[in-house]
Amino acid sequence: MIYIIRDRATKEQLEEMLQTLSSYIKLAVDIERNILGSPKKERM
């Protein structure tokens, strides 16, 4: 799953993104559209 964020990320979103890789957050940023994308660990 991927987060698509157009506003400031919440603390909960940042914590979930950090769970994916555990030591850092991997991001993709589109500065022309003002969006940020990040993988999110899926819950089962």
URJOKA-V475195 format. One record per residue. N is the residue number from 0. RES is the residue in one letter. SS is DSSP state (@ for helix, = for strand, . for the rest). OMEGA is omega as a letter, one per 40 degrees, with the letter a starting at -180 (999 if undefined). D_LAST is the distance of its C-alpha to the last C-alpha in Angstrom with 2 decimals. Layout:
BEGIN
[[N:RES:SS:OMEGA:D_LAST] [N:RES:SS:OMEGA:D_LAST]]
END
This chain:
BEGIN
[[0:M:.:a:11.93] [1:I:=:i:15.30] [2:Y:=:i:16.96] [3:I:=:a:20.40] [4:I:=:i:22.52] [5:R:.:i:26.04] [6:D:.:i:26.77] [7:R:.:i:26.47] [8:A:.:i:22.96] [9:T:.:i:21.92] [10:K:@:i:21.32] [11:E:@:i:17.67] [12:Q:@:i:17.25] [13:L:@:i:19.12] [14:E:@:i:17.09] [15:E:@:i:13.77] [16:M:@:a:15.83] [17:L:@:i:17.24] [18:Q:@:a:14.01] [19:T:@:a:13.80] [20:L:@:i:17.18] [21:S:.:i:17.92] [22:S:.:i:21.65] [23:Y:.:i:22.22] [24:I:.:i:20.99] [25:K:.:a:21.70] [26:L:=:i:23.12] [27:A:=:a:24.93] [28:V:=:i:27.59] [29:D:=:a:29.77] [30:I:.:i:32.77] [31:E:.:a:34.51] [32:R:.:a:31.76] [33:N:.:i:30.72] [34:I:=:i:27.00] [35:L:=:i:24.58] [36:G:=:a:21.48] [37:S:=:i:18.90] [38:P:=:a:15.66] [39:K:.:i:12.56] [40:K:.:a:9.59] [41:E:.:i:6.46] [42:R:.:i:3.78] [43:M:.:999:0.00]]
END
